[in-house]
Amino acid sequence: MRGLAQELGVVPMALYKHVANKEELLDGMVDIVFSEIELPSADLDWRSAMRRRAISAREALKRHGWAIGMMESRHPGPANLRNHNAVMGCLRKAGFPFEMAIHAYSVQDAYIYGFALQEKDLAFETADSAGEAAQRRAKTIGALEKLPVSRRDRYQAPRVRVRQRRRVRMGARSHPRRPRAASPLAEPRRPESLCSSRRLVHWKTSAARSSKRR
């Protein structure tokens, strides 16, 4: 509010003689944008009327790009209500059921607002400038770096990974395998001599029992 007052050359409190707060000011600004949108004409068929209304809405949003995200989120004013009433009347007159008319209205507005937002962010005027803007956008997010340059590059990476897996399975490694560190909780291995001695004692004991039985 202070910035607006400074732009108009008045004190900030002078604005509150016309609007109660900032929210009411934004509601009025959005309603002005709705007033610039051409209403569907009753003299045209519904397709032509809705098309002219869509083109008019796009032109209004190009002039007021700040309003794209607030067209349906503010408290509706007189121009907003007139626009909605005219669009619903055009669709209902064309034979749309009430629920289908609401759906068609929402689909058209979603397309208009989405296209206007994309047009604002990419900032293109012609088909050539649209391609340039798309490339700039792709470079910004790093999308072009992830794309394969050719079909060879596209299939080379998976083949390299397959060959590396085969080498690992066959034991052909480029570097020796590091020995695993012994776990402090693991049971220590018995010496080979101790294992052999126990087997020998077990064999002698079994042989002595067999001789006694005989």
Protein Blocks (a to p, Z undefined) as FASTA:
>chain_A
ZZmmmmnopafklmmmmbmblmlmmmmmmmmmmmmpccddfkbcfklmmmmmmmmmmmmm
mmmmmlmmmmmmcccdfklmmmmmmmmmmmmmnopafklmmmmmmmmmmmmmmmmmmmmm
nopabfmlmmmmmmmmmmmnommmmpcfblmlmmmmmmmmmmmmmmmmnopafbdcdddd
ddfkbccdddfklmmmmmmmmmmmmmmmmmmmZZ
